[in-house]
Each structure stands twice: as structure tokens, then as C-alpha cells.
Amino acid sequence: MKKIIYFILGLTLSCAVCSCDDYLDINTDPDNPTAVNASSDVRLPWIQHYYGYATGTAAMRTNTILGLLTQTSTTSANGLLAAWNPAQSSCTTVYQNFYVGAAVNIDPMIENAKQKGEYHYIGAGYAIKAMGFMLMLDLHGELPVQEMGVLKTNPTYDDGKKMYELIMGYLDEAIKYLEMDQEVGATSLAKGDTWNSGNVDKWLKLCHGLKARYMLRLSKKAEGTGLYNFNMDGILAEIEKGPQSNSDNIIVKHENKAGDQTNFTVSDPYSANYVWDATGYGATQRATRYYANLLNNTFTGGSMITDPRASKLLPAMMSNIVVNESGEIQNYIWKRDVGVDMMNEAIRQEGGPLTSVFVVGTETSYVASEGGLPLTYNISDQTARNNFLAAASAIHKTKVDGSKITVVYQKGAAYVNSTNYLRAGDTIYVNMRSNHMDTGGRSVVDQYYYPSSAAPYVGGTGTFFARPNSDTYVLTYAEMCFIKAEILLRKGKKGDALTAYKAGIQASFDQMQTKLNTWKTAGSVNPDEMPMNAADITAYMSSAAVVQNSANLTMADIMRQKLIALGLNAENWVDARRFNYSAGNIKDFGVVYIDYKRPKEFTATNKIVGANPGELTYWFRRFSQSTHESNYNLTQLMASNKLAMKDPIWSCPVWWDCSTDEEYYGYIK
């Protein structure tokens, strides 16, 4: 911890001297910035950035746990999360970007702003402080809050209940200061605010919306009006003060540009979308079959009606490419990702899924006289061999020599560069990568993933929430609608719940259309960046995919649509824990996450220790602590939780995930 403290002391200087374009290129004194003279408008955008990066990483990792994303690797930190066999190395980036990048600057900014009557900066500081520490509580359960940043080498941990109390207090402080008029001559919030451009009304809506979001976390606890009770009327009251339409959404805009400077903690582009940095930067991420089934309504009991948002959320790649003698594309079709079935198949234990590439014609193994690139598969099982031959010969030239089948992949064909016949079909899985201008992008509006710089073959169209210039949705009207629908359903007001549920779905469509129209106007030719057909949306909204009769509305319906609307957001994992995944033991709601299972490859019963779905510990519930804590604050870490640094910590519920304090302290004391 001492090492981190020293690093923290120099952080403001590090941030202030970095010269970035646009909103990050704002310094009080570019020649002599210090922790003392760094002004509020200099600190705030960096606080916003590093908090944002923490949430982007958390979004990818928690949605990997939840089963919306997976990895091609079984041994990387994120690949281990997909198998529910987590490693401590997954716990660093989120912690580091919030604590080291954002949190250490918040209190100094607040103190500086108090001296100058910059009350709106104080309010923004308290709001982000609440957001960051709630993220820490959601992930880690217990951490230093009160003693963070007081230059102690061994800050004391606050337990989850105390963290929640402090967080809600920070939001109250944020609202108090945001409602105040700044002193004459105080720096305008607009000068440093990269989220709301100084719009104080939006900041207030953010704070009230966050209160609704955080109060909802207590849904397992006793109903009541106290701070530690599940206060449904209080949540509804906060919703009325939160975003009332998509125009109130709190959105961070991002850019795809060449020569962008990079985050000092992780070396990713500053201006790019946070979720893209974690999800679409490399070539290892894949969507899952569970996620695809939600979008295609092919889950058990689903309507089988494809959601118009599916083509924006599930990437596609070129297939059936026809080229002329010069290699120019004459024709092709888009093939949509089907998702990796992590819950029912052990595909990764069988060496997959492997990454698809295209035959360019310059490969050393390319044989012009044979018209393509030959790969030979040795398949000893006759039935498997016959099935493989039938499938391959329908598309490509094939030759048979005993148990060996040679497939000649023509120029432009997608293939997997492996002689394992089981992997030849991995072309059904589409890479989630999008190319940034600094990672092979061909123009600021062309974010296609091209596996080869030598060919125009598109290996992935990307996904709406994770392109370099995708927006980050901090808080949205759609989320407020779904929270309202949940509360009203709990209160037995099914008609009003249905209205809120439908409003949330429509808000999601409208929110996406706004961004899609922006991409179209900018000149994108990516079909997955084009607006949805309005008629398709209208048809979907009146179809069996959307509940039309209030008597039929279930909690599963609400949470399914909320998950789709939120996209790759860490709140999805919060909700799954609130309903105990698919255990079906929360009140009379039945199974909320239909078809949900632990990963098929799961074996880490030493970490996720429960014996049956009815036990909280049967499910992934939290992260271990970061190595920064175990290396530098071990004594306080070990005192915070009896399971600290032990395998079962990963299935230990955090405070809000328990019905009572006694249950929570029974786990940690």
C-alpha cells in the first residue's frame, strides 16, 4: 500500500502534464502543474475518465461471469472468469483505475472547490465518489473508504454495510451542492465536465437516478423506509426526479482517431469507448449462445421472433465471398454470430473456438494450381468423416484419401487454420473486435475488423456498445423505466408495470436509433451501424416477443429486456445476484434468468463452493481483493473478511446480496 501512496502523490502531476487533444488538453498551468494548484476543471475530466475506464473493464468482466461474453483462451485471466475459475489477476484493472486514477483526485478537488465556491464541482465529485465506491462494493464487498487517501500505509477497511451508508451519504451531499448557486467568479462546471457539459439539471437527475439504482440493490432485505430497508416508495420517488426521457440520458461521447494518447495505467487510447478497450480492442472476445438466444427469442418459452436490435448487438462477418481473378469482391453475404454455448458445451476444452481468417492468396500454403489453400483433416471415425465430407463438399473442393479429407479453401473463403476437423466449423463464431485507427483501422468511419491488411474481407462488424466511438451510457431513461416496472410488479400494479416495461423497451430502441443515425450521417457503410427499420421496431413492439397483456407480465420478462437495453453494463451482474441467477427462490417470481446455468466446463468447486442452486455460494458472487491490497495492506485485508485470500471468497455474497446483517456477518466474521 505504501508504494501505491507514493504513486498517488504524483498522480495529479502525471495527469496534468499529459497533453491530450480536445477535452483532456486543459491545464491550469501547463508548465508547472502540481497537486496544490491543479484546478477543479483540470481534475474533473481525469476523474471522469479513470472512473469510466474502471466501469468499462468491470462491464466486460462481469458480463463474462454472467455468460454474455466469453474468451477464446482458457488460461488468461478473463478466460478463467468465463469458466468460473477466477484468478486474482482479474482484480487489478478496475481497482487501479478507480483508486489510483480517479479516487485520489476527488477529495483534493472537493477541498479546492470549497475554497473557491465551486459548489457544482463539489457535487460532481461526491457523485463520482459514490459511483466509484459502489462499484468497489459490488465487486469486492469490503474496502477502505473513510481512510482512503489520508496517507496511511494501512488504511482500515469498511464493511459492505458501512460502505453503502457512506455511498448514499455522498449522493445526498452531491445533490446538496449541485442545488447551490456557485459563488461569483467560480469556475463554470462546463469548463471541466465531459459528461454533461456543465448541465447541472442532468447531474441532479443522475444523482437521483443513482439513488433509485442503489436502493434497488436492497431488494432481498425487509421492506421499510430506513436506509437499510428495501424502500419501494422511496425508489419510485427518486425515479420521478431522475431521467424522464432519452434527452436526460447521461452519455459520454468517444472518438476513433489516429495518434490518440494512451491511458497511463493500461496504455489504451484515451478517447476510445471504455467497453471497447476491454471488449473490442483484441481478437479474443466472443458473444455467447445465451446472449444470442435472448436476442433471437430462442430461449425456452421464447417467441422465436428476432429482436431488431440483434443485428446491432451480435457481430457479423462476410461469408460466401466470390472474387474475380484480381481478387476483387464480386459478391458475399453477411453471416451473423450464433454465440458460443458456454452453458451446454465444453467447446473450449475441445480446443475452440478458434479465430476465423480468410484465404488471401499470398499464403505460403496457397496452391494456385489447385485453386486455393488445401487443409487435410485425418478423421478416423467413419460417421464423423462422412458428415464432415458432406458439409465441406457443399461449399469447397474436396479430396478423399482413406481417412484423410483435404478441403481446398478458395480465395476469399473463411477458414480456421487448424487440421483439427472439430474446429473447421468455428467460422460460425464471429469476432467481436472493431478496429481503431491505432489498431489497424482504415478510416475514422470504418471500424470493421479486417483479419488481413492485404484484403478487404471483413471478419467482424463489431457490436453497438463496444466500438471505438460507441457512446458510454452512464445512466439512462430506459433503465429508470425497467426499475419502475420491477417495483410496480412487486407492488402488484401489473398494468402500470406493463406500461413502464414497454416504455423501457421503446426507450432502448430510440436511444440506439439516435446513435445509429449519427454513424450513418458520419458516412459509415457498416450495415450494423445503420438505423433499424422503423417498421420492424413497430412490428416487434406489438409482437409476442413483448408482453401485451399485463396479466402475463413476469419478472423474467422485465429483467430480460432490461439486460438487453443496458448492454454490456456491470449492472447486469448486480441484477443476476439479486435474483440468485436461475435459482427461482426469490419470492414468487419463479426463475428469472431462464435457461441460465453455470458454465459447462466449471470445475472450481473450491472457489464457487455451493452444492445446489438454492445456496448463494453455488453462484459467482464477488471478486477477491487486488494484489495491491494483498501486497501492501495485507493485515487490514485479512481482518476485513475471514475468507480473505482464501478460495471461497469468490462465492461470498456482498452486504446488499444478503437478506439480513446477520447473514452477511456470518459469511465474513
Order of alpha helices (4+ residues) and beta strands (2+ residues): alpha-alpha-alpha-beta-alpha-alpha-alpha-alpha-alpha-alpha-alpha-beta-alpha-beta-alpha-alpha-beta-beta-beta-beta-alpha-beta-beta-beta-beta-alpha-alpha-alpha-alpha-alpha-alpha-alpha-alpha
